[in-house]
């Protein structure tokens, strides 16, 4: 093992927790959102120059910590996104790819937080599931009478409800698509 935590082992959660516990603490205007192996670094500021400064400062500390622990970041799986009003321009440091839409914990986020990409993705996934369940959910099927509502509640509804408190602020026209 070159670096990191052995996955699937009995002590993997403990080792991962040790790594995370030692991470550099967020600095002023910078927050960390950790869930399993997904990490979001969130920097906030009304001034673009300060935003870049806060982010660079924290990333410098994080780079030093990663080097000490011999942890390699997979840059190809990493993305950066800026949530801002239209027309704002920011200096975009490299090598991380800057995108207009990204996914975090199965939720699609776009630069203006319209939630349209997320809702479109949920619609697409629900359509696939409805297609698979079509024969069962046919009103003439014996299974529909007994299990139609149950299948809907187990397979379709959770996709629509996931992260609802966050995306519920989407425009009514987007929410109606669901």
MODELLER restraints for C-alpha pairs under 7 A, 6 or more apart:
rsr = mdl.restraints
at = mdl.atoms
rsr.add(forms.Gaussian(group=physical.xy_distance, feature=features.Distance(at['CA:3:A'], at['CA:70:A']), mean=5.57, stdev=0.5))
rsr.add(forms.Gaussian(group=physical.xy_distance, feature=features.Distance(at['CA:3:A'], at['CA:71:A']), mean=5.46, stdev=0.5))
rsr.add(forms.Gaussian(group=physical.xy_distance, feature=features.Distance(at['CA:4:A'], at['CA:71:A']), mean=5.71, stdev=0.5))
rsr.add(forms.Gaussian(group=physical.xy_distance, feature=features.Distance(at['CA:5:A'], at['CA:12:A']), mean=6.06, stdev=0.5))
rsr.add(forms.Gaussian(group=physical.xy_distance, feature=features.Distance(at['CA:5:A'], at['CA:15:A']), mean=6.32, stdev=0.5))
rsr.add(forms.Gaussian(group=physical.xy_distance, feature=features.Distance(at['CA:5:A'], at['CA:16:A']), mean=6.14, stdev=0.5))
rsr.add(forms.Gaussian(group=physical.xy_distance, feature=features.Distance(at['CA:6:A'], at['CA:12:A']), mean=5.93, stdev=0.5))
rsr.add(forms.Gaussian(group=physical.xy_distance, feature=features.Distance(at['CA:23:A'], at['CA:65:A']), mean=6.86, stdev=0.5))
rsr.add(forms.Gaussian(group=physical.xy_distance, feature=features.Distance(at['CA:24:A'], at['CA:61:A']), mean=6.61, stdev=0.5))
rsr.add(forms.Gaussian(group=physical.xy_distance, feature=features.Distance(at['CA:24:A'], at['CA:62:A']), mean=6.22, stdev=0.5))
rsr.add(forms.Gaussian(group=physical.xy_distance, feature=features.Distance(at['CA:24:A'], at['CA:65:A']), mean=6.95, stdev=0.5))
rsr.add(forms.Gaussian(group=physical.xy_distance, feature=features.Distance(at['CA:26:A'], at['CA:32:A']), mean=6.52, stdev=0.5))
rsr.add(forms.Gaussian(group=physical.xy_distance, feature=features.Distance(at['CA:26:A'], at['CA:58:A']), mean=6.96, stdev=0.5))
rsr.add(forms.Gaussian(group=physical.xy_distance, feature=features.Distance(at['CA:27:A'], at['CA:58:A']), mean=6.59, stdev=0.5))
rsr.add(forms.Gaussian(group=physical.xy_distance, feature=features.Distance(at['CA:29:A'], at['CA:43:A']), mean=5.64, stdev=0.5))
rsr.add(forms.Gaussian(group=physical.xy_distance, feature=features.Distance(at['CA:29:A'], at['CA:44:A']), mean=5.45, stdev=0.5))
rsr.add(forms.Gaussian(group=physical.xy_distance, feature=features.Distance(at['CA:29:A'], at['CA:54:A']), mean=6.86, stdev=0.5))
rsr.add(forms.Gaussian(group=physical.xy_distance, feature=features.Distance(at['CA:30:A'], at['CA:42:A']), mean=5.55, stdev=0.5))
rsr.add(forms.Gaussian(group=physical.xy_distance, feature=features.Distance(at['CA:30:A'], at['CA:43:A']), mean=4.37, stdev=0.5))
rsr.add(forms.Gaussian(group=physical.xy_distance, feature=features.Distance(at['CA:30:A'], at['CA:44:A']), mean=6.57, stdev=0.5))
rsr.add(forms.Gaussian(group=physical.xy_distance, feature=features.Distance(at['CA:30:A'], at['CA:54:A']), mean=6.86, stdev=0.5))
rsr.add(forms.Gaussian(group=physical.xy_distance, feature=features.Distance(at['CA:31:A'], at['CA:41:A']), mean=5.94, stdev=0.5))
rsr.add(forms.Gaussian(group=physical.xy_distance, feature=features.Distance(at['CA:31:A'], at['CA:42:A']), mean=5.05, stdev=0.5))
rsr.add(forms.Gaussian(group=physical.xy_distance, feature=features.Distance(at['CA:31:A'], at['CA:43:A']), mean=6.42, stdev=0.5))
rsr.add(forms.Gaussian(group=physical.xy_distance, feature=features.Distance(at['CA:32:A'], at['CA:40:A']), mean=5.80, stdev=0.5))
rsr.add(forms.Gaussian(group=physical.xy_distance, feature=features.Distance(at['CA:32:A'], at['CA:41:A']), mean=4.86, stdev=0.5))
rsr.add(forms.Gaussian(group=physical.xy_distance, feature=features.Distance(at['CA:32:A'], at['CA:42:A']), mean=6.19, stdev=0.5))
rsr.add(forms.Gaussian(group=physical.xy_distance, feature=features.Distance(at['CA:33:A'], at['CA:39:A']), mean=5.70, stdev=0.5))
rsr.add(forms.Gaussian(group=physical.xy_distance, feature=features.Distance(at['CA:33:A'], at['CA:40:A']), mean=4.99, stdev=0.5))
rsr.add(forms.Gaussian(group=physical.xy_distance, feature=features.Distance(at['CA:33:A'], at['CA:41:A']), mean=6.50, stdev=0.5))
rsr.add(forms.Gaussian(group=physical.xy_distance, feature=features.Distance(at['CA:34:A'], at['CA:40:A']), mean=6.52, stdev=0.5))
rsr.add(forms.Gaussian(group=physical.xy_distance, feature=features.Distance(at['CA:43:A'], at['CA:51:A']), mean=6.34, stdev=0.5))
rsr.add(forms.Gaussian(group=physical.xy_distance, feature=features.Distance(at['CA:43:A'], at['CA:54:A']), mean=6.78, stdev=0.5))
rsr.add(forms.Gaussian(group=physical.xy_distance, feature=features.Distance(at['CA:43:A'], at['CA:55:A']), mean=6.07, stdev=0.5))
rsr.add(forms.Gaussian(group=physical.xy_distance, feature=features.Distance(at['CA:44:A'], at['CA:51:A']), mean=6.17, stdev=0.5))
rsr.add(forms.Gaussian(group=physical.xy_distance, feature=features.Distance(at['CA:45:A'], at['CA:51:A']), mean=5.22, stdev=0.5))
rsr.add(forms.Gaussian(group=physical.xy_distance, feature=features.Distance(at['CA:48:A'], at['CA:90:A']), mean=6.11, stdev=0.5))
rsr.add(forms.Gaussian(group=physical.xy_distance, feature=features.Distance(at['CA:66:A'], at['CA:72:A']), mean=6.96, stdev=0.5))
rsr.add(forms.Gaussian(group=physical.xy_distance, feature=features.Distance(at['CA:75:A'], at['CA:96:A']), mean=6.13, stdev=0.5))
rsr.add(forms.Gaussian(group=physical.xy_distance, feature=features.Distance(at['CA:78:A'], at['CA:96:A']), mean=6.31, stdev=0.5))
rsr.add(forms.Gaussian(group=physical.xy_distance, feature=features.Distance(at['CA:79:A'], at['CA:96:A']), mean=5.77, stdev=0.5))
rsr.add(forms.Gaussian(group=physical.xy_distance, feature=features.Distance(at['CA:79:A'], at['CA:97:A']), mean=5.14, stdev=0.5))
rsr.add(forms.Gaussian(group=physical.xy_distance, feature=features.Distance(at['CA:79:A'], at['CA:98:A']), mean=5.89, stdev=0.5))
rsr.add(forms.Gaussian(group=physical.xy_distance, feature=features.Distance(at['CA:79:A'], at['CA:99:A']), mean=6.64, stdev=0.5))
rsr.add(forms.Gaussian(group=physical.xy_distance, feature=features.Distance(at['CA:80:A'], at['CA:96:A']), mean=6.51, stdev=0.5))
rsr.add(forms.Gaussian(group=physical.xy_distance, feature=features.Distance(at['CA:80:A'], at['CA:97:A']), mean=6.17, stdev=0.5))
rsr.add(forms.Gaussian(group=physical.xy_distance, feature=features.Distance(at['CA:80:A'], at['CA:98:A']), mean=4.77, stdev=0.5))
rsr.add(forms.Gaussian(group=physical.xy_distance, feature=features.Distance(at['CA:80:A'], at['CA:99:A']), mean=6.21, stdev=0.5))
rsr.add(forms.Gaussian(group=physical.xy_distance, feature=features.Distance(at['CA:81:A'], at['CA:98:A']), mean=5.77, stdev=0.5))
rsr.add(forms.Gaussian(group=physical.xy_distance, feature=features.Distance(at['CA:81:A'], at['CA:99:A']), mean=5.56, stdev=0.5))
rsr.add(forms.Gaussian(group=physical.xy_distance, feature=features.Distance(at['CA:81:A'], at['CA:100:A']), mean=6.37, stdev=0.5))
rsr.add(forms.Gaussian(group=physical.xy_distance, feature=features.Distance(at['CA:81:A'], at['CA:111:A']), mean=6.62, stdev=0.5))
rsr.add(forms.Gaussian(group=physical.xy_distance, feature=features.Distance(at['CA:82:A'], at['CA:111:A']), mean=5.94, stdev=0.5))
rsr.add(forms.Gaussian(group=physical.xy_distance, feature=features.Distance(at['CA:83:A'], at['CA:111:A']), mean=4.57, stdev=0.5))
rsr.add(forms.Gaussian(group=physical.xy_distance, feature=features.Distance(at['CA:83:A'], at['CA:112:A']), mean=5.83, stdev=0.5))
rsr.add(forms.Gaussian(group=physical.xy_distance, feature=features.Distance(at['CA:84:A'], at['CA:111:A']), mean=6.53, stdev=0.5))
rsr.add(forms.Gaussian(group=physical.xy_distance, feature=features.Distance(at['CA:84:A'], at['CA:112:A']), mean=6.33, stdev=0.5))
rsr.add(forms.Gaussian(group=physical.xy_distance, feature=features.Distance(at['CA:85:A'], at['CA:112:A']), mean=6.82, stdev=0.5))
rsr.add(forms.Gaussian(group=physical.xy_distance, feature=features.Distance(at['CA:100:A'], at['CA:110:A']), mean=5.63, stdev=0.5))
rsr.add(forms.Gaussian(group=physical.xy_distance, feature=features.Distance(at['CA:100:A'], at['CA:111:A']), mean=5.46, stdev=0.5))
rsr.add(forms.Gaussian(group=physical.xy_distance, feature=features.Distance(at['CA:101:A'], at['CA:108:A']), mean=6.70, stdev=0.5))
rsr.add(forms.Gaussian(group=physical.xy_distance, feature=features.Distance(at['CA:101:A'], at['CA:109:A']), mean=5.48, stdev=0.5))
rsr.add(forms.Gaussian(group=physical.xy_distance, feature=features.Distance(at['CA:101:A'], at['CA:110:A']), mean=4.25, stdev=0.5))
rsr.add(forms.Gaussian(group=physical.xy_distance, feature=features.Distance(at['CA:101:A'], at['CA:111:A']), mean=6.48, stdev=0.5))
rsr.add(forms.Gaussian(group=physical.xy_distance, feature=features.Distance(at['CA:102:A'], at['CA:108:A']), mean=5.62, stdev=0.5))
rsr.add(forms.Gaussian(group=physical.xy_distance, feature=features.Distance(at['CA:102:A'], at['CA:109:A']), mean=5.34, stdev=0.5))
rsr.add(forms.Gaussian(group=physical.xy_distance, feature=features.Distance(at['CA:102:A'], at['CA:110:A']), mean=6.55, stdev=0.5))
rsr.add(forms.Gaussian(group=physical.xy_distance, feature=features.Distance(at['CA:103:A'], at['CA:109:A']), mean=5.98, stdev=0.5))
rsr.add(forms.Gaussian(group=physical.xy_distance, feature=features.Distance(at['CA:107:A'], at['CA:118:A']), mean=6.10, stdev=0.5))
rsr.add(forms.Gaussian(group=physical.xy_distance, feature=features.Distance(at['CA:108:A'], at['CA:117:A']), mean=6.00, stdev=0.5))
rsr.add(forms.Gaussian(group=physical.xy_distance, feature=features.Distance(at['CA:108:A'], at['CA:118:A']), mean=4.57, stdev=0.5))
rsr.add(forms.Gaussian(group=physical.xy_distance, feature=features.Distance(at['CA:109:A'], at['CA:115:A']), mean=6.45, stdev=0.5))
rsr.add(forms.Gaussian(group=physical.xy_distance, feature=features.Distance(at['CA:109:A'], at['CA:118:A']), mean=6.86, stdev=0.5))
rsr.add(forms.Gaussian(group=physical.xy_distance, feature=features.Distance(at['CA:114:A'], at['CA:170:A']), mean=5.74, stdev=0.5))
rsr.add(forms.Gaussian(group=physical.xy_distance, feature=features.Distance(at['CA:115:A'], at['CA:167:A']), mean=6.02, stdev=0.5))
rsr.add(forms.Gaussian(group=physical.xy_distance, feature=features.Distance(at['CA:115:A'], at['CA:170:A']), mean=5.75, stdev=0.5))
rsr.add(forms.Gaussian(group=physical.xy_distance, feature=features.Distance(at['CA:116:A'], at['CA:174:A']), mean=6.13, stdev=0.5))
rsr.add(forms.Gaussian(group=physical.xy_distance, feature=features.Distance(at['CA:119:A'], at['CA:174:A']), mean=6.88, stdev=0.5))
rsr.add(forms.Gaussian(group=physical.xy_distance, feature=features.Distance(at['CA:122:A'], at['CA:159:A']), mean=6.46, stdev=0.5))
rsr.add(forms.Gaussian(group=physical.xy_distance, feature=features.Distance(at['CA:122:A'], at['CA:160:A']), mean=6.51, stdev=0.5))
rsr.add(forms.Gaussian(group=physical.xy_distance, feature=features.Distance(at['CA:123:A'], at['CA:178:A']), mean=6.21, stdev=0.5))
rsr.add(forms.Gaussian(group=physical.xy_distance, feature=features.Distance(at['CA:126:A'], at['CA:156:A']), mean=6.06, stdev=0.5))
rsr.add(forms.Gaussian(group=physical.xy_distance, feature=features.Distance(at['CA:136:A'], at['CA:143:A']), mean=5.98, stdev=0.5))
rsr.add(forms.Gaussian(group=physical.xy_distance, feature=features.Distance(at['CA:136:A'], at['CA:144:A']), mean=5.90, stdev=0.5))
rsr.add(forms.Gaussian(group=physical.xy_distance, feature=features.Distance(at['CA:137:A'], at['CA:144:A']), mean=5.08, stdev=0.5))
rsr.add(forms.Gaussian(group=physical.xy_distance, feature=features.Distance(at['CA:137:A'], at['CA:148:A']), mean=5.60, stdev=0.5))
rsr.add(forms.Gaussian(group=physical.xy_distance, feature=features.Distance(at['CA:138:A'], at['CA:144:A']), mean=6.32, stdev=0.5))
